Amino acid sequence: MKNKIAKNKSNERKEDDKLKNKNETASTSNLWQQYSPMAWSEMYNEYINYTRRMTEIYNKYTKSSQRMT
């Protein structure tokens, strides 16, 4: 009986270790995809677009403010 319990616990630990390793591998690949050069270039392009748009908005705001004075 004790041997069966010990075997079951051992098997449960092995399964837990497999799941843990699988999750670590998945999270590592997710991090790689998230921080890969392609992801960085996409983020940079989004930042450039955002900056360009904010500059346009700011310029429109300053023009309208000048007209108001």
Backbone hydrogen bonds, N-H to C=O, Kabsch-Sander energy under -0.5 kcal/mol:
donor,donor_aa,acceptor,acceptor_aa,energy
5,I,1,M,-2.1
6,A,2,K,-2.6
7,K,3,N,-2.5
8,N,4,K,-2.7
9,K,5,I,-2.5
10,S,6,A,-2.3
11,N,7,K,-2.9
12,E,8,N,-2.5
13,R,9,K,-2.4
14,K,10,S,-2.2
15,E,11,N,-2.3
16,D,12,E,-2.7
17,D,13,R,-2.8
18,K,14,K,-2.4
19,L,15,E,-2.6
20,K,16,D,-2.6
21,N,17,D,-2.7
22,K,18,K,-2.5
23,N,19,L,-2.7
24,E,20,K,-2.5
25,T,21,N,-2.4
26,A,22,K,-2.3
27,S,23,N,-2.7
28,T,24,E,-2.1
29,S,25,T,-2.3
30,N,26,A,-2.4
31,L,27,S,-2.4
32,W,28,T,-2.4
33,Q,29,S,-2.5
34,Q,30,N,-2.7
35,Y,31,L,-2.7
36,S,33,Q,-0.6
40,W,36,S,-2.4
41,S,37,P,-2.5
42,E,38,M,-2.2
43,M,39,A,-2.5
44,Y,40,W,-2.6
45,N,41,S,-2.4
46,E,42,E,-2.4
47,Y,43,M,-2.3
48,I,44,Y,-2.6
49,N,45,N,-2.5
50,Y,46,E,-2.6
51,T,47,Y,-2.9
52,R,48,I,-2.7
53,R,49,N,-2.4
54,M,50,Y,-2.6
55,T,51,T,-2.1
56,E,52,R,-2.0
57,I,53,R,-2.4
58,Y,54,M,-2.5
59,N,55,T,-2.6
60,K,56,E,-2.4
61,Y,57,I,-2.4
62,T,58,Y,-2.6
63,K,59,N,-2.2
64,S,60,K,-2.5
65,S,61,Y,-2.4
66,Q,62,T,-2.2
67,R,63,K,-1.9
68,M,64,S,-1.5
69,T,65,S,-1.0
